[in-house]
Amino acid sequence: MKVIGLCGGSGSGKSIVSKCFFNRGVPSLDTDAVYHTMVESSSECSSALINEFGESIKNSEGGVNRKVLADIVFGFDSENKLKKLNSISHFYILKHCREWLSEQERKGVKAAIIDAPVLFESGFDRECDLTVAVIASSELRIERIKKRDKTTEEDAKKRIKNQADDDFLVKNADYVIYNNTTEQELDLQVEKICRLILR
C-alpha cells in the first residue's frame, strides 16, 4: 500500500483534493479532524496539553478549549509556545495515523492519504511513499477561509502567515496541485497523479 502525504495551507483546498482521490478509491485521514476529536474531551493528548499550558485551557468535558489555547499560543512568545503545542499534538496524531494506516492496509486498499497541513514540519513525510502539495493564491485562500470559518480578513491573513509558504511546499513535495480555477481542473490534476502512482 502506498502512503500519500497531502499538505497545503489553510484555504488551499485539501479537502476537495481528498474527495477527488476518494472517488478513485483512495481513502484519506484528516489530521486536523483527528486533533479536534482528541482534544474536545478527556484524552491523553488533552491531559498533556493541560499539563503544559495550564488548567485555564480545560473545558467542561475535561478536554481543551481550543480558543483559549490559541490565545495563549499566539500571544507572547508565540514561536516557543507553538513548538511545544506541535511537539505534543504531533506525537498523538502520528500514533493515530499509524493505527489508521495499518487498518487500511488490512482492508487491501492500494493507497491511502494522510491529510496533514504540517506534513513536513511534523516529520510524517518520512513515513510517506510520496507527497502532494495543494497550492492556491493568497487572495483565494483568504476568501475561502473567511467564508468557511466566518472570520475576518485579518484573522485569515494571520493564519496564512503562520503556515509554510508555497515555495517551501513546491520545493519539498513530489507532486504539486494548483487550485486556482475550477473543481473540474483540480480533478484532472488528481487523475493525472493517480495514473502515475496507482499503476
Secondary structure, DSSP 4 states (H G I P E B T S, - for coil): -EEEEEE--TTS-HHHHHHHHHTTT--EEEHHHHHHHHHSSS-HHHHHHHHHH-GGGB-TTSSB-HHHHHHHHTSTTHHHHHHHHHHHHHHHHHHHHHHHHHHHHHHT-SEEEEE-TTHHHHTGGGG-SEEEEEE--HHHHHHHHHHHHT--HHHHHHHHHTS--HHHHHHH-SEEEE-SS-HHHHHHHHHHHHHHH--
